[in-house]
Amino acid sequence: MSNRLEQIKQLLASSSKEQRQDIFRELRKEFPIHAIEQKLNAEAEIILEAISRAGDLTLRGIRGIIAEAAFATKIVGTLHGWKDTTPQGNHPYDFVLSDNVGDMRVQVKMQRLKSHQPMMAKEAYRFLPADMYVVETQRTRGGNDPRTGQDTRPYKFHEFDILAVSLHPSTGDWSRFLYIVNSWLLPRPGDEKLMLKFQPVPKEPNDNWTDDFLTCVSWFRSRELRRIQIDMPAISRLDKKRRKRKRN
């Protein structure tokens, strides 16, 4: 059997590109690339072609899904002593990861792109640092709470524990993430319970952000109080402008 396999490999190596493509097509009839082909009743090549035709908004959503998949395979898959216990359904977090201490709720977001380039924090708000990137910490779709009428798009600080930000837009590497304890993020002006829409993300780990998931877990469990250092008076001015727009 081993000798036969080696013979097949040698035959493939000596075949032309066109011949190898013919063999690949024959094998594809028996071996789908992914189970999604059966679910959608479409070949992987057709699915990829459809994605390539998608507009920027759709691609943005797809990148977000890829970031979640990358976190699951490249980060969660390497953690020893942890289990993915994420419940089914729609939640304000993407993962629940559990060890012998307890659960950690993780929200995965993409570093924001603008005109196909990594968006800088200062492009979001002028008071944010010019040398940092930015992540958008709100839901993709908006809505209103039928009981209170409040906007349901912003995240509340109690809705997850750790924010994981994919750095693929700036690094080209789907395995690169930065992590921060959710309570260390900036609050929204006028409502300390909500997160500011755009949060500054450093290019490298610092005192608030780490590239090691377990380090962030230890930060969270220590209950240490920190907050991203930023020009707070500028945030107050932003709040005044926001209230003025609402009155007008």
ABEGO torsion letter per residue (X at the ends): XAAAAAAAAAAAAABBAAAAAAAAAAAAAABBABAAAAAAGBBAAAAAAAAAABBAAAAAAAAAAAAAAAAAAAAAAABBGBBBABBBEBBABABBBBBAAEBBBBBBBBBBBBGGBBBBAAAABAABBAABBBBBBBBABBEBBAAAGBBAABBBAAABABBBBBAAAAAGBAABBBBBBAAABBBBBGBAABBBABBBBBABBBAABBABAAAAAAAAAAGBBBBBBBBAAAAAAAAAAAAAAAAX
